Amino acid sequence: MGAPEKWLTRKEAANCLTELGYRITPRALETLAYRRKGPPYRLNPLGRALYEREKLVGWARRNSMDVDFGALREMAPLGQRTP
Protein backbone atom coordinates (compact mmCIF):
# COMPACT_ATOMS: atom_id res chain seq x y z
CA MET A 1 0.00 0.00 0.00
CA GLY A 2 1.40 3.40 -0.99
CA ALA A 3 1.46 6.74 0.74
CA PRO A 4 -1.88 8.45 1.32
CA GLU A 5 -3.08 10.87 -1.33
CA LYS A 6 -2.10 14.49 -0.72
CA TRP A 7 -5.38 15.91 -2.10
CA LEU A 8 -8.74 14.60 -0.92
CA THR A 9 -12.24 15.00 -2.27
CA ARG A 10 -14.85 16.30 0.16
CA LYS A 11 -16.06 12.74 0.85
CA GLU A 12 -12.49 11.50 1.40
CA ALA A 13 -11.79 14.51 3.65
CA ALA A 14 -14.84 13.74 5.79
CA ASN A 15 -13.79 10.08 6.05
CA CYS A 16 -10.24 11.09 6.97
CA LEU A 17 -11.42 13.40 9.75
CA THR A 18 -13.92 10.83 11.02
CA GLU A 19 -11.17 8.20 11.23
CA LEU A 20 -9.17 10.66 13.34
CA GLY A 21 -12.11 11.15 15.72
CA TYR A 22 -13.60 14.32 14.20
CA ARG A 23 -16.98 13.00 13.10
CA ILE A 24 -18.10 15.14 10.17
CA THR A 25 -20.00 14.59 6.94
CA PRO A 26 -19.23 15.81 3.44
CA ARG A 27 -22.37 17.98 3.68
CA ALA A 28 -21.05 19.61 6.86
CA LEU A 29 -17.75 20.38 5.10
CA GLU A 30 -19.76 21.91 2.26
CA THR A 31 -21.70 24.08 4.71
CA LEU A 32 -18.50 25.19 6.44
CA ALA A 33 -16.96 26.07 3.07
CA TYR A 34 -20.04 28.12 2.15
CA ARG A 35 -19.80 29.97 5.48
CA ARG A 36 -16.03 30.38 5.08
CA LYS A 37 -15.40 28.66 8.40
CA GLY A 38 -14.06 25.34 7.17
CA PRO A 39 -10.68 23.96 6.27
CA PRO A 40 -8.80 25.48 3.34
CA TYR A 41 -9.50 23.91 -0.03
CA ARG A 42 -9.02 24.57 -3.71
CA LEU A 43 -11.24 23.84 -6.65
CA ASN A 44 -10.25 21.40 -9.35
CA PRO A 45 -10.96 22.28 -13.00
CA LEU A 46 -14.48 20.81 -12.62
CA GLY A 47 -15.24 23.08 -9.64
CA ARG A 48 -15.01 20.35 -7.00
CA ALA A 49 -13.36 21.04 -3.66
CA LEU A 50 -10.04 19.37 -2.92
CA TYR A 51 -8.54 19.40 0.55
CA GLU A 52 -4.85 19.02 1.26
CA ARG A 53 -4.58 16.28 3.90
CA GLU A 54 -2.00 18.06 6.07
CA LYS A 55 -3.95 21.35 6.16
CA LEU A 56 -7.24 19.53 6.72
CA VAL A 57 -5.96 17.72 9.80
CA GLY A 58 -4.28 20.87 11.10
CA TRP A 59 -7.54 22.80 10.73
CA ALA A 60 -9.46 20.12 12.64
CA ARG A 61 -6.94 20.11 15.48
CA ARG A 62 -6.89 23.91 15.75
CA ASN A 63 -10.66 24.26 15.58
CA SER A 64 -11.86 21.24 17.51
CA MET A 65 -12.89 23.46 20.45
CA ASP A 66 -14.57 26.07 18.22
CA VAL A 67 -16.45 23.76 15.86
CA ASP A 68 -19.11 21.46 17.29
CA PHE A 69 -18.58 18.56 14.89
CA GLY A 70 -21.62 16.77 16.32
CA ALA A 71 -23.92 19.74 15.68
CA LEU A 72 -22.70 19.95 12.09
CA ARG A 73 -24.26 16.56 11.39
CA GLU A 74 -27.61 18.02 12.39
CA MET A 75 -27.33 21.19 10.29
CA ALA A 76 -29.94 21.81 7.65
CA PRO A 77 -28.61 21.48 4.10
CA LEU A 78 -27.70 24.69 2.33
CA GLY A 79 -30.69 26.66 1.19
CA GLN A 80 -33.12 25.14 3.71
CA ARG A 81 -34.38 26.99 6.73
CA THR A 82 -34.76 25.40 10.12
CA PRO A 83 -37.96 26.00 12.09
N, C-alpha and C positions, 0 to 999 in steps of 0.2 A: 504494500500500500504506500502511495507516495505522500508527499507533503500536502497539507490542506490547501485548498484554493485561496488565493489572496482576496479575490473579489467574490462577493456572495449576492445572490438574488435576495429579494425581500423575504421570501419563504425560507431560504437557507439561513439568512441572518436571524430570523425568528427561531429557527431550530437550534442554531448555534447558541444563542442567548439562553434558550430554555434548557439546553444541556448543561449550561454553566450555572443554572439555578435562577435565572432571571426569566420567569415565565411570561412570555409575550407572544402575541400572534402577528402574522403579517399585516392584518388589518390595523392593529394598534400601531405598528411601525408606520403605516401609511398615514394614519391620523396624526402621529407625532411629526411626520415630515410636513404635512399640510400646515400644522400649527408652528412649524419651525422650532420645535422643542426636542426633536429626535437626534439620533446619531448622524454624523456627516455621511453624505452619499453623493454619488454622481450619476448622471443619466447616461445610459448607453445610447447608441445611434437610434434605437427604436423607442427611446423615451422611458425605458424601465430603470428603476433605481438599482444601483449596485453599491454595496457596502464593503469597505475595506475591513477585513477581519480584525486587524489590530486596533483600528480606530473605533470599531463597533464595540469591542470588549472594553476598551478604555472608557468610552462614553458610558456604558452600563455601570462600570465600577464607580465612576465619578458621580453618577446621577442616581444611584440606587436609593439614596435617602430622599431625593427630591421627586422621583417618579414612582408612583404607586403602580407597579407592574400588574398587580391583581386587579385594580380598578380599570386599567386599560382594557382588559378582556371584556369588561361590561359596557364599555363605551358604545354609544350609538354609532353606526356607520356614518361616514361623511354625508352631509346633505340631509340627514334625518334629525328631527328634533325629538328631545326627550320630554315626557310630560312633566 
